[in-house]
Each structure stands twice: as structure tokens, then as C-alpha cells.
Amino acid sequence: MSISSIRQPRSAVAARVGWDTLYAITAFPLGLVGFVVTVTGISAGVGTLIIWVGLLVLSATLVVSSWLARLERLRLVAMQGREPRPDSYRVAGAKRGPIARLLDPLRDPQMWLDTLWGPLAFVTGILACVVTVTWWAVALAGTTYWFWQRSLPDTYDTLASQLGLGNGRVAESLLNLAFGLIAFATLPWAVRGVAWLHASLADVVLNGRSSLSARVERAEGARDAAQEAEAVALRRLERDIHDGPQQRLVRLTMDLGRARRQVDADPEQASATIESALEQARETLDELRSLSRGIAPPLLVDRGLGVALDELVVRGAVPVDLVHELPAGLSPHVETAVYFTVSEALTNVAKHSGAAAAQVRVVPVGTDLLVEISDHGVGGAHLGKGQGLAGLGQRVAAVGGTLEVDSPEGGPTVVTARIPLG
């Protein structure tokens, strides 16, 4: 048991010990059933392979083992508080024949892992059950020895006398009481340890493959989201350059050509045209700077996320109450994702919410950085396709994060992003 769990309220510790005890004691009978099913089924199946019946026996053994594995997964969630994992079993094709469907378990790697869990559960189940029963027996027998020792015959050959602690019932009672109190004091660690060992092995064998598949799917999803977000960003950048700086540069070229023709015939008009061209150049430069901030804000690159968020709030269209607790050593992609999450969310607040103010909170929570933007506007925001928040969801997913929007009609609206720190 960890130190943090010892610091929990006594009721929480007692509940944890109770669940660990129940989990450890029931691990043995379930492990025994799994061991018998696995050894008997595999032996019978291999022994009858020569007449092909063994394939059906092996398939049935895998199916029964998968039922026991599903029960263990339920125990992991209910008794050990483990995260529920999705199944990773193969799905049989609907057009396959009955014999092929009966033999499908033999082609499923997860069912073979479930079968492997049978003998492993038997070994760790024995250990968990023996340790738990022993600790409880010593604790209960030692602390109550003073009561039930009167039913024992008198003898001078006791453990207390052999240890030189004295003869008689009093010395023996005190020694057993000490053993009982020590067992009670160490009971949470002992029971938690064997329960954790059994549960961790079960988690690896029964859920390891599905966890790996889930991580691969998340990585592929993040990659696809990153590619889509990059494509959207490039199209938007191309459109913004075409509609803004490119048009101004075309006009600037035309003004300079007109000024060249006017310089000899009408110097005053040429001077006015050149002045207009200079204004066009300044406006073009401002637009290019604005576009560069949308790609990689210089303040974020030069001075870090904290300063960039402060500056973002200062130049925002609505007053913003900003709270941030940023851990040191954030990765550049994390800083960029957080910055644009806050920036785009505040843009949506200014454009669509009708709120007079907004609140932004950026704090670490576990292994994630929590980014929360809230307002008391009209609500109704969602992550539907074509909405501004849909692109924001893609940007967050591109770095392996998640985005949630809670925005009932009438408000308030809360946009919550969780971005992994790693």
C-alpha cells in the first residue's frame, strides 16, 4: 500500500483492505477453475488432434477461458478500481460457414492470452489467498488469544517460555497480542501487495493487447488529425494571403507604375500616389505580421507560453480573467497547442457568445495540461462540422489531446481541452 493511501480517511483505508481481501481470497478458486479448464482442455485437445476432434476441444477451451477472463476484467474494475478496457477479440465474418466459425477462436490471439491467464492466475491466486488468510488469521488469533486461551490445557512449553519471556498464560497472551497487533498494522500493505501483484499480472495479460491497440489507434488518429489540421491551416493561409497581402501588393504595383508615369508630367500627383503606395506597403506589412502570428507567434517562440498568454489576453476583444500555472520544460508542440486553443476559443467568445467577459485557466492535472475557457454568453456552441470549434478539436487531437464543449442554450459555455504534457 502506498503512503498516499495510508493518509486517506480510515473508512477509505478499511474499504480498500476489504476489497483487496475479497479480491485476493476469491483469486484462488477462480484460478483453480482456470487452471483445470486450461490444462484439461489443452491436454485433451492436443491428444485428439489426430482425429480432428481436438480442434473443436481446443476451440471450446479457448471460449471457456475467455469467459473466465471477462469475469476477471470485471473484478479488476469493480474490486481494484482499474480502468475498464475495450475488448480486442476478433470478429467472426457473417458469411463464414459453421465449422469455420467454430474454429475462429483458434485464430484469435486474445483468446490464447486468456487461456494463458488460467495457469498464471492459479499461481498468483494461491499466493494472494495464502498471504491474505495467514495475515488475517495471525491478526485475529493474536489479538483475541487472551480470550480463547482459557480453553487450552495448561502447559509450560510455550513460545513465550522458549523465547525467555516468562511462563504462564499472561506472558503467552502478551506475546500473541504483539504478534496480532503487528499483523494488523502490516495487514494493509500485505493484502494490498498480493492483490496488486495478481491484478497487475491480469491487467498485462488480459488487457495489454487491447491497451496497445488503443494506443496505436490514438496515435493514428492524432496523425490523421494533424494532417487534416495542417491541410486546413495551409488552405486558410493561402486564402488569407490571396485575399489580403496579395491584393494589396497588386494595388501597390499599379500605384508605383502610375507614379512613374506621373513623375514628369505631374510631380504633385506622383507624390500623392507614392504616399498612397507607402500606406499600402505598411498595411501589407501589418497583415503579413498578423499572418505570421497565426503560424508561430514570435512572442511565444521568444519568451514562452506564459508571456504569450498574458499578451493574448491584453489584446483580446473582451476582458479575460487569466489563471495559469505552467510547469517548466513544456514541449514546443504543447505550448503551440495551448496557445492556439486559448486564442481560437477567445475569438469564438468575441464573435459568437455575446459575453461581456471570459475566464481562462491553464493548470497541470496529472499527466495532462488542463486548458479551460468559460464565458456566460448565449451558449449553443458545439463541435459540429463546419463550426469554428471543429478545427480547434482537430488541432488538439493532433497532439494527442481531447476537447470537450459544454454549452447549453442560454449558457454558460465551457471549453475544456486536455493536452498531454509528454
Order of alpha helices (4+ residues) and beta strands (2+ residues): alpha-alpha-alpha-alpha-alpha-alpha-alpha-alpha-alpha-alpha-alpha-beta-alpha-beta-beta-alpha-beta-beta
